[in-house]
Amino acid sequence: MRMNTKNKYRQKTILHKLTLTLCSTLLLLLCKTNIFAQDALIQGVVKDEMTGETLIGANVTFKGTNIGTTTDIDGNFKLLKPISSDVLIVSYIGYRAKEIVVKHQSKITVHLKPDITQMEEVVVVGYDVQKKESVIGAIEQTSGEDLVMNRGNMSFTNSLVGLVSGITSIQGSGQPGESAAQIFIRGKSSWVDNSPLFLVDGIERDYEDIDPNEVESISVLKDASATAVFGTKGANGVILITTKQGEEGKPKFSFSTNVSFKEPVSNFYMADRASVMRMKNQALFNDGIFDPSAYYSNADIAKWENKVDPYMYPEVDWYDELVRDFGTTTNYNLNLSGGSQRINYFVSLSYANDGDIFKTEPNQYYDPGFNYERYNYRTNFKVKLTKTTNIKVGLAGSLSFKNQAGYGSSSDDDWAKSDFFKLIYYKAPTYVFPIHYADGNIGHDGGGSNPYLLLNYSGAHINKKNTQASDVTLEQKLDFITKGLSFTGKLSYNTAFDYKQNISNKSGRNSGFNVPSYLYTPTDTLRFPNPNYVVGPVNVGNQQLGGYKRNLYYEAAIRYHRNFNKHTVSGMGLFMRSQNISRINWPAFEESWIGRATYDYDQRYFVEVNGAYNGSEKFAPGLRFGFFPSFATGWIISNENFFKESRLYDAVDLFKIRYSYGESGYDKGVNRWTYLQLFEQGKNVYFGNPPSAFYTNQEGRAANPNATWERAVKMNLGIELELFSHLSVIVDLFNEQRSGILMERKTIPPWFGLDNPYENIGETKSRGFEVTLGWNQNITKDFNINAKAIGSFAQNRVVFRDDPQNMPDYLKDAGKPIGSDNILITDGIYQDWDDVYNSPGSVWGQENRIPGDRKYVDYNGDGVIDDLDKAVAAYQDYPMFTYSFQLGFQWKGVAFSSLFTGVNQVQKRVTDALLYEFTNADYEQANPGNMNAWRPDNRNTDVPILRSSNATRSHNQQPSNYQYQSAEYLRLKRVELSYTLSTKSMKKSSGIRGVTVYVGANNLFTITNMDERFDPEAATLSAYPLIRSYNTGLNIKF
């Protein structure tokens, strides 16, 4: 009985345990199932959408939970997905947060868009810097690297072309050392002076000789909110050049070299001598001159065509004889930068040599070639004296040597001119000659007109220029007074010395050079110009100081910047004063008191107020100071909550609207002492026997004690867009009213007795727009494409310019563009005598008109063609519309870049040497276009009939639209292909961080309808031609 009871109890216990085990197992299985559902693993990687680079430390969390992690060094993350959330939030500083729905995915790739409103990019503005997002003025900035891309260019202003909207650049010469371009910002607004203000590191200094390798950034200030702080100097816009500074880190070296081979961009060609002789005969016949001795005989023409004697009948290609196939330009630069927690430094050394395209022959006394040599240095140091005190020290300088042939006047004004290319066209004269004769003597016609003789044996002009710049800046934080307060003081001293030297190899232009030469005559004889001719010595003049400038500048500023939650306020109060001393002028002083206040609410609403109380001693006491205010406001719509919740948010990264209004002034074109009555040297008076001259003084131009600066009132409306993380759009509309332009009245009668005073009476207006489009996208990790297009339109009109009395309204300046020319309008060619007789008469050789002459429109309908029939030209010699576009790509180490520039709505006057047959009685122009002149058997032409004298040609050569050609063009300004080698092993073994080699070209081709014998931008024969260059070089970083 006991065993049965015991067995029953054991069986019951076992059954109970089995039940518990089964229940526990079931419970465990249920729990396991729940755990598996909660712990699904999500893996992924976070990348930059633009560059494809992985992002380290990005935050990854599930929405509504505390479950999250950060990406590792490779941008990867792992995270267990909870049941309560299917939405993954990925965020990273400087990028837009992104929400992703994950349900069944186990691996994902997340691309984040950069949030440009969070970027810390700063823009240099007047006397300060601002975050890019808070800039609400019309300010555009480009980097120094963009300037460096213009290889082989010795001119800073030429390097700016096509980089920034609103800039118009006109280069008039390619001469070494004289190739600077005229720069206008938003066209012309005055007929006095339209050049902008250039500042280097905040100070007005020489800028043309700056090495682009020294430049960190260039800011172009265009509207009143940006330029008002510059007072009487800011009306034409401001260009701020900021040089490079050192950064904390190990020393970094960069060495670059460039070699350019250059040639003229123009296509020179001339008619041959026999064709010119036939044209001369035709002109004589057309003028009714039948004297056989005036004509070239067929035998004479045959001698030239058959080249029977190369010394008596030379066919000289002066272009080929004077111009090299290629000239060379070389550049070298070495940069060093680095620093520690205490000291940062940047050091730059450079050398450049711009060679000549002429064939010259240096001798023991001088080099007659056109060349320019320059040495540059720059050092920028920043020393951290304490936690709150910094001091910056900058030293920079350049030493340049400019050389050119001694032909022409030795005056300063003529030093920058070279009309040798003009001589090339004039060298088909009545008395032609070879360059050399068989015995080595040089040919000429008695007037010193052999270009080879002028180029090589007229001596040389040598110019040396030494510029030095130094500045010291103290930065002191004043947080102990209030957080965000600081003080800055700056002291700068700048000098520029010019030295000139003349080396003469002649006693006068037409009195013979110090070299044996034969005088050529048309009687088939050769003779020395003087039987007693003696080769004289070369006169080497002493180096003389041509001029110097010294500038002392100092400023003191209090700045404040602070954030209060969503509110950001800043302010600046600045005082500056400068003293300028030159060789011949009294010291000149400038003074300004400047204020700025800005407010930003939640990176959405922006307000800025500027004001400058500016003084200029050019005006009378009591009128020397003026106040120039400006106001600007902006709104970043894309930062609004309603916009972030809209469908546009994923496509639109930035949507910003800004508006500005303000005043600025200009006094650069004003002479000093305008308010004082000056006296000048008068005519000589003679007394005594024999008479002796005595000097007299007389009153100069009448004074105007009320003269002051001209004022510009500007308005600007701008829109900025960033789309799809790749596309940027900037549009600006602007309007300007310019008043108080100093000018001479024309309605004061001549019996006033003195030169009329300058008065503030001129008025103009201008308006326009600017558009900038940019695209930058990484197609793959190793392949990037970028493009940029710029278009700028600026139109101006004269409002008032005091036209002379009784002038017809259609000839007055009012309502016309600034600088307009009044010209006759052509109406074809007289086809027969009936056409001549039935057309209005002409005050220019009425009795000499014949069929084939030019026909003009009788604009005022009075039956006579005269100056009153002139109408305004269609366009001016500066463009109203400029544009450019850049295209480039990078694929691994290969990079390609290109820049096209163009202009529209511009015309230039073609020089007479390219249009007419004989512009001077002593010359017979070799212009091939005149072979298409009107004849009874060649009526379908716009080239008038050939005439033989100035009297008979007078009617045809009046200023008309025939002399003006469209100067519109599209130019491939720059193209380059480069390869960069940079590997970790190379850096580890040699310390070299990268090596870049490149080939490229500047001004490779130009599409234009203008005469191909000269460039549409320069449009002159008198200057050294513009240059096409082919570049190669390398850059080593270590």
Secondary structure, 3 states (H helix, E strand, C coil): CHHHHHHHHHHHHHHHHHHHHHHHHHHHHHHHHHHHHHCEEEEEEEEECCCCCECCCCEEEECCCCCEEECCCCCEEEEEECCCCCEEEEECCCECCEEEECCCCCEEEEEECECHHHCCCEEEECCEEEEHHHCCCCEEEEEHHHHHCCCCCCCHHHHCCCCCCCEEEEECCCCCCCCCEEEEECCCCCCCCCCCEEEECCECCCCCCCCHHHEEEEEEECCHHHHHHHHHHCCCCEEEEEECCCCCEEEEEEEEEEEEEEEECCCCCCCCHHHHHHHHHHHHHHCCCCCHHHCCCHHHHHHHHHCCCCCCCCCCCHHHHHECCCEEEEEEEEEEEEECCCEEEEEEEEEEEECCCECCCCCCCCCCCCEEEEEEEEEEEEEECCCCEEEEEEEEEEEEEEEEECCCCCCHHHHCCCCHHHHHHHCCECCCCCCECCCCCEEECCCCCCHHHHHHCCCEEEEEEEEEEEEEEEEEECCCCCCCEEEEEEEEEEEEEEEEEEEECECCCCCCECCCEEEEECCCEEECCCCCCCCCCCEECCCEEEEEEEEEEEEEEEEEEEEECCEEEEEEEEEEEEEEEECCCCCEEEEEEEEEEEEEECCCEEEEEEEEEEEECCCCCCCCEEEEEEEEEEEEHHHCHHHHCCHHHHCEEEEEEEEEEEEEEECCCCCCCCCCCCEEECCCEEECCCCEEECCEEECCCCCCCCCCEEEEEEEEEEEEEECCCEEEEEEEEEEEEEEEEEECCCCCHHHCCCCCEEEEEEEEEEEEEEEEEEEEECCCCEEEEEEEEEEEEEEEEEECCCCCCCCHHHCCCCCCCCCCEEECEEEECCCHHHHHCCCEECCCHHHCCCCCEEECCCCCCCEECHHHCEECCCCCCCCEEEEEEEEEEECCEEEEEEEEEEECCEEECCHHHCCCCCCCCECCCCHHHHHCCECCECCCCCCCCCCCHHHHCCCCCCEHHHEEECCEEEEEEEEEEEEECCHHHHHHHCCCEEEEEEEEECCCEEECCCCCCCCCCCCCCCCCCEEEEEEEEEEEC
